[in-house]
C-alpha cells in the first residue's frame, strides 16, 4: 500500500462580517479588572483611561480578536 501526499496551498483572510472585538486587561499585581468585550477600540481604550484614573494602574494587555476564513488557493 502506498500513500500519496501533495501540498495544497491555502490562504487565510479576515472576514469583515465576523467583526472585530477589542478587550483590555489590567496587568497590575492582584488586579483582575478588564474592559470586557467591546465593539469599538475607543471603548476599550476609554476603559483603560478610567481605570488608571481610579486606581493608578497604568499597564494593560490589549487583545484584538477577529474572524478569519481559510480557503483553498486552487
Protein Blocks (a to p, Z undefined) as FASTA:
>chain_A
ZZddddddddddddfknopadddddfbehiacdebjafbfklmmmmmmmmmmmnopabdc
dddddddddddfZZ
